[in-house]
Amino acid sequence: MANPAIGGKSVIMRLELQTALVSFGTVAAVIAEAGGDTIAIDVIHTDRTSTTRDITVTVSDMAVIDKITETLQTTPGVSVVNVSDRTFLMHLGGKIETKPKHPIQNRDDLSRVYTPDVARVCMAIHENQQKAFTLTVKRNTVAVVSDGTAVLGLGNIGPYAAMPVMEGKAMLFKQFADVDAFPICLDTQDTEEIIETVKRIAPAFGGINLEDISSPRCFEIERRLREELDIPVFHDDQHGTAVVLYAGLINALKLVNKSIQDVRVVVCGIGAAGVACSKILLAAGVGELIGVDREGAITADKTYSNPVWQWYAENTNPKRVSGSLEEVIKGADVFIGLSAGGVLKRNYVETMGSDPIVFAMANPVPEIRPEECEDIVGVIATGRSDFPNQINNVLCFPGIFRGALDCRASEINESMKLAAAEAIASVVKEEELNRFYIIPTVFNQDVVKLIRDKVVRAAIDSGLARRIPREFR
């Protein structure tokens, strides 16, 4: 079985060879016979009895690496020191660092950045706490906070294993929006402890990005922090997904010539992302929205122990439709999947309305693969980068925080999310729009600026902006 920790098709194998027992030719033969291709050899160390080399090997299937490793480990005179691919090498020592903006070159510099002159800055903030936004990193820094309970598709892997994802998130903040972000992985899964810890560290940050916290705890954590902090708190797994989903839906509806007010939408998977997606669609004025989970359609005819589901039942499904996904989806205009791979069947799609829109966003396996239904749908989108129309949170969070920080918004409300979605949708010009291109790539340089401007305007109009950028005065 292939080692899932190794990703990519090129690895570097560090081998120590006892020259009296084995030749490099033997090693090369083992690699070739197993299906590997040696493309580079670097000598790291050599002496009279041994040599250490880094061998770069490419393979068509990563399972071949396991086979090569196992064979070499049993070859006399060969010691496998390490096997690394480019992904692992990129993570050595972490992926981010801090750097001073001003070099300290003499005692005068030292006194101004530290002591004694820094005391004047401290007292200025003490006298007016809002000056922390202009005189400290708070102005441009976001905490990426996780407890490691819902990381990617890996589940509850804990705070240590969550760090690589949170570091990556910090990198995206910086590269796409020049927002400084720092990963904070908490060694607790207690809701109250998480809330209290984030409140305690909040003075250093201009915003809080909650990430990979399991449902339903994430709802309570976000709600409480939004109520108890005066800086934006944004759970990206919920609201980032919702914003990009709605952006894609805006353009998909244009293609099939339907309006948001007239369509019937079925949301499959009523967890954190499903609830957030439903809320943004309700705010946008969707005609009819029905949520479906394992137990079937969520309806006000039932009482739910989960308070989030109870709210959902009271605010969706106005006709109180009941039944399974197969039953509920009949006649629907839009399917939004945030559940599990393979739950949507082709024959279900065939019962939907004309030119149905299918957003199958389960990862890594979508609810239905595009090739299974693309001939009978108007538009299909997934959460994967190897299919057209990827619904990717990266399109949202850098720009939305850039805007919130620039106007010092006290929170990120529904108007700001709607504005962000409209900005993303507007990047795709009318002449470019087609069923395979409803959402821009994450590398489109217009995205962050457009989101930022629309989010700032929405924050100002909502009365949440505590600073008005010059261009909006």
N, C-alpha and C positions, 0 to 999 in steps of 0.2 A: 504494500500500500504506500502511496506517495505521502511524504511528510507534508502536512498542510501548512507548516510554518515556513516552508520554502516557496516563495512566489516568484514567477518569472521563468525564463527559459535559459538563463545564463548564470552559472555559479563559479565561484573561485574555491578550489580545493587546496588547502595547505597540507602538503605531505612531507614527512621526514623519512628519507630513504637511507638505509644502511647499505653503503656502496659495496660492501663485500658480499651481501646477500641478494641484492636485487639491482637491476639496471632500469634506467628510465624507459627503455624500450618495452620492458615488461608492463610497466604502468600504462604506457600509451596503448598497448595492445588490449589491456583490460578495459580501458575507457572506450576504445573503438568497438570491441566485441559486444559491449553492453548497449551500444547505440549512441554514444557520446562523440562529440567532435572537439578535439583539443585545438583551441585557436590562439592561445598565448601561454608562455612559460616564463616565469620570473624567478630567478635564483635569489632567495632571501638570505641564506647562510650556507657556507660549505667549509668542511675541514677534511682531515685525512680519512675519517671513517664514515662521515655522513654528509648529506646535503638536504637542505630544506627548500622546497620550491612551492610557488603558488601557480596552480594550473587552472587556467580559465577554460571551462567546458560548456559547450552549448548542447542542448537536447531538445527534441520535439515534444517530449512528455517528461514532466518532472519526476515521474516514477522511476525513470532511468537513473536519476541521481542516487536514489536509494540502492538500486542494484549495483551501481559502480562502487558506492561507499562500502556496502557489505562485502563485495569481492575483495576490495583493497585491504579492508580490515583483517582479512584472513590470509593475505599474501605475505609470506615470510619477508622480513626486512622493511615492510611498509607500515608507517604509523600515520593515521589520518588525524592531523592536529585540529583542523577546523574545516567546516563547509559553510560558505557564506554566499548569498546572492546579492545583487545590487540593492535590493530593498533593505536587507539587514545591514549592509555596509553604510547606507544612508542614515541609519539610525544609531550608528556607533557614537556614544557620548551624547545622545540626544540630537534633536534637529533644530533647536533654537538656542540663542545666547543673548545676553544683555551687553550693551556697549555704552560707554559714556558719550554724551553729546558734546561735551567740552573737555579736552585733555587737561590734566592737572600737571603743569610743567614747573611750578615754583611754589614757594610758601604763600604768596599772595593768592594764587589760584586755590590752594588748599583751604585758606581761611574763608574764601568766599563760598566754596561749595560745602564746606563742613563746619569748621569752627575757627574764629568766633563770629564771623560776619553772618553766617547762616541764621544766627539767632534773630536777626531783624526780620527775616522772612518768616520764621516760626511765629513771631509775635504778630506779624501782619495777618497771618491766617487765624491765629488765636482770637484776634479782635474781629475778624470777619471770615467766618468759616467758608463762605462761598469762594474766597480767594484760592482755596485748594484746587479749584478747577483751572486756574491760570498759572499757579506757581508750583504745581507738582505734576507727577505723571498721571494723576486722576483725570486730567483733561483729555487724554487720548488712550486710556488703558482699560481693557476689558478682562475680567476673570472668566476663564472657561472652566466651569465647575462640574464635576461628575463624581458619582460614588461607584462607578463601574458595574452597575447592575443590569444595564441593557446596552452593551457595547456592540455596535454593528449587528451582525446576525449571530454573534457569539454568546449572547446572554450575559449572565452574572459572572463575570470573570474577575471582578474586584478592582480596587484602585490602582494597584501597581501595573496590572496588565492593560488598564485603560489609558495609561499615560501616553503611549505612542499616538493614539487617536487624538488626544487633547493637544499634544504638541503640534500635530498636523493641522488642527483647527487654528491654532495660534499662527502658524505659517501662512495660512490662507487669509486670515485677517490682515496680516502685514502686507502680503504681496498684492492683494486685490484692492485694499482700501487704506493702506498705510495706518491701520489701527494696531497699536501695540497690545498684544494679548498674552496672558500667561496661564498655563494649565494648573489647575488646583484639583487634585484627586483626593477625596476625603475617605479616610479609613473608618467609615461608619455608614450604616444603612438605616439609621434611626432618623425618622422624619424631623423630629424636633431638634436633634443634634445638628443635622444639616442646615436647617433654617437658622439656628443660633450661630453656627460657625460662619455662614455666609454674611450674616449681619455684622459679625465682629470684624471681618476683613474688609467690609464695604468701604470704609474711609479711603482706602488706597485706590479704588477703582471708579471709573466713570460709568460702568455698566456691568451686568452679570449675564453671561451666556450659560444657561443650564444645558447639560448635554448627557445623553445616554443614562438617564435615570428612569427606572422602571415605572410602569403604570400599575396602579393608580396613584402611587405616592407622588409622582411628578406633578400632578394637578394641585395637590395641597401645598407642596413646596413652592411652586411658582405663585400660586394665589397669595400665600402668606407673605412671601418676599415682595411681591408687587405692592401689597398693602403696607408693609412695614419699612420699606426702603424708599428713598427719594431719587433713585437712579433707575434707569431702564433694566428690567429683568425679562429675559427672552429665552424661552425653552425652544431651542432650534428644531428638535425632533418633532415638536408640535407645529409651531408657527412658521418655521422656515419651509417645511413641507407644504403647509397650507398656502403660503404666499406663492410659491412657484407653481403649485397645482393650479391655483386660480389664474395665474398668468397664462399658463398653457391652455386652460379652458376658454379664456377670453378669445384667443386666436382660433381654437378648434371650433367654437360656436360660429365664428365668422365664416369658416370654410363650409359648414353645413347649413348656413343661413338660418340659424335658430337663435333666439334670445334667452338670456339667463332667466328671465321672468316666466318663460313658457315651458321650460324643460322639466322633465322628471328625472331626478338623480338618485341612484342607488349607491350608497357608500358601504363597502364590505370591509369589516374590521373596525370595531369601535373602541380602539385604544387611544393613546395620546394623540397620534397623528390623525386618526379618523375623526375624533371630536373636534380638533382644531380646524381640519379641512371643512367639516360641516359648519362650524361657526362662521368661517369666512364666507362660505357660500350663502348662508342665511343673511349675513350682513350685506352681501352683494344683491340680495333680492331673488334668490332661486325660487322657481315656481313651486316645486314639490320635492322634498328630500326624505328619503327613507334609509335608515341605518339597519344593517344586517350583521349579526355576529353568529357565533357557533349555535346559539339557541334560536336563531331565526330573526325575523324582523323585530326591531325594538318598537314597542307600541304603548300608548298610554292606557291600553286595556289591561296592562300588567303592572305590578309593583316590583321594583328592583331594589335589592339591598345595596348595590353600588350607587352612591349618590350621583355620580357623573352620568350613569345610565338613566337614572330617574329624571335628571334634568333633560337628558337627550329625548326621552320618551315624551316629555311634556312640551318640547319645543320643535319636534319634527313629526313626520308621518301624519299629516293632518287628516287623512282619510282612514287612519288606523288599519292600514294594510297589514296582514299577518302572513306567516309562512316562511319557507326556506328561500335561499337565494334564487333557486331555479324558478320558484313561483313568483317572487317579488319582482324579478328583473323583467318580466313580460311587459312589453310596451315602453320600457324605460328609454330615455334618450341618452343618458350618460351612466357609465359604470366607473366607479372610483374604487380601486382595490388597494387596501393597506392591510392585507391579511396574510395569506400563505400561498405558496406556489401551487398552481394547477387547480384551484377551486372553481375557476370560471371555465365552463366547457363551451365548445363551439356551438352546440345545439342551444345553449342558453342565449348566446349572442344572437342567434338566428331569430329569437322571439322578441328582440328589442325593437324599438321604433326605427324609422327610416334613417339611414346614414348614422348609425350609432357611434358614439364616442366612447372609447375604452381606455382608461388610464389604469394599467396593471402595474402597480408600483412595488409589489413585494420583491424583496431582494434576498438571495441572489436569483431565485427563480420567480418570475412574475406569475400572477394569477392565470394568465394565458399567454403563450408565446406569440409574438406578432405573426409568424408564418402560419399559425393555426387559424387566424381569422382576418388577416389584412385584406382579403378579397371581399369580405362582407361588412367591413366597418368603414365609417367615414374617416376617422382618425384613430390611431392607437399610439399611446405613449407608455413608457416604462420608467423604472428607476435605474436602468442599466446604461452604461456608456457605449456598449457595443450594438445598440439599436438606436434608430432615429428617435428624436423627441424625448431626451432624458430629462426627467423631473429631478433636478439636483439642487439641494439646499444651498450649495455654494453660490448659486445665482442670487441668493437673498441676503444672508446674514452680514456679509461685509458692508454692503451699501446701506442696509437699514441701520446698522450701528454707526456707520460714518455720519449719516444724517442725524441720528439721535445725539451723538456726541457734539457735533458741530453746533447744534442749537440748545444743548444741555437739557434735553427733554427729560422730564421726571419719570416718564414711562413710555412704552410703545403700545399705543392703543389700536383698535380695529381700523380706524381711519388711516393710520400710518401704514398698516399692513396692506390694506386695499390699495393705497397709493403706490406701495412698493410693487405689488403685482401688476398694476397698470403700467408702471414704468418698464418692467421686464417685458411685458407683452408688446409695448410700443417699439422695442428695439427691432423686432421683426417687421420690416416695411411691407406695405401692401403688395408690392410687386415681387417680394421674396416669399410671401406666405404660400405654403402648400402643405399637403397632408403629411409630408415627411419633414417639415420644418415649421413648427409652431412655437418653438422656444429657442432663444439664442444659446450659443455655446458659453461655457463658463469663462472662456478666454476673451470674449467680446469686451473690448475696452470701454464701450459706451454704457455698459450695464450699471456699474457702481455710481457713476456720475448722475445718471438719470434717476436711479433710486434715491440717492442722497438728496437731490433737489426736491423731488416730490415728497419725500418723507419730512424734510424740513418744513415745506409749505403746509403739509397736513398737521404737523405738530404746532405750528404757529396758529393755524385756523382752529385747532382744538384747544388752544390755551395752555399747552403743555411745554412750550419753549420758554426757557429762562434766559436765553440769549438769542438775539436776532442777528444772523449773519449779515454782513454789510450789503450783499447783493439782494437781500430781501427787504431792506429798509425803504 
